[in-house]
């Protein structure tokens, strides 16, 4: 059989039936620990001479299926599921960068990642150098001998400018630097590994889960980056690791495959920092992923219809959606998102912050929540909520004007979504 399509992988990858019971649905292995066959078996598992279940902080059979399924959907070789998207972003960087090292990141980031990079990683001695992604060569200019990774989001909100994945990945490969891409807003629509990224991270909380029930994250190893060829650039994977009896990860995992990056993340960061995903949440994510290919198509169609509708409204001064970009941004939209442009739409109200608040308070169908990627439609007014701690100047730099409203368009019938937006715009006024 040729490689199955995403619609098929979403239902089948990593699982056929439960070896113990023949159950077709993946069981929830709600267990902390797994019995060893013998002391030799236990020793082999701890020494990575044999792969298997030990303790759910390190891995779990339900979570293992989720990891295999997402790795297959991305075209990667292996994945590590963790307790949140935040943990995935943090681990993805900490797996390569240590005190005194730096990474270069796009400025266009989710606020939580911005804080992680600007404050918490800085406190840990890891410097994050921010560059404007509209100039890919800015990544090269910010690179020095201690740069260990590049980082970006495919479709960052609120700006919704598509990131030039291949352009920046190619620059990184000149230096032996992997590109880590947060693809949370565009699963299925684009596979960053195909464009040269080395690692993909997701907040599973959003479109992959899809139903607003669970927090989780995942890191996918593309297996397409030759860490060993850049031994001086990537010491974390090429020098003895005292936290695992001196293992040199690129050597230690050779019999298993090109999985040094993800095995190290599991056996050191997940083991030590403990951000394990619960098996129950892994089950809910598997359930969500079964329909993600259908949902992301519906989200994309509805969001495009909402963007087109908003363009015609007199109260709206600007619509922010990949379809409204121009020039180079439009080219990157066409290049990276030919299958759909995702479910996010932003718009600016002529009436500023007051109109923004009135719009949100008038919604009847759309939920007012700080989330994206739910099957239901969601809305938020960033200036009075997520971005309210920022100065006006900082808000402007992050793309949030006083009258900016963000929508995460759901999969309800489009007429019902438009009706609600129309009545809320009437109430908000110009
Ligand atoms: N990355 C992006 C693009 C996000 O939108 C979010 C959350 O909003 C995160 C990461 C963090 O994910 P989580 O809330 O699951 O920790």
Boltz pocket constraint, residues with backbone or C-beta under 6 A from the ligand:
constraints:
  - pocket:
      binder: B
      contacts: [[A, 83], [A, 84], [A, 85], [A, 86], [A, 87], [A, 89], [A, 110], [A, 112], [A, 113], [A, 153], [A, 182], [A, 184], [A, 185], [A, 202], [A, 203], [A, 204], [A, 205], [A, 215], [A, 216], [A, 217], [A, 370], [A, 372]]
      max_distance: 6.0
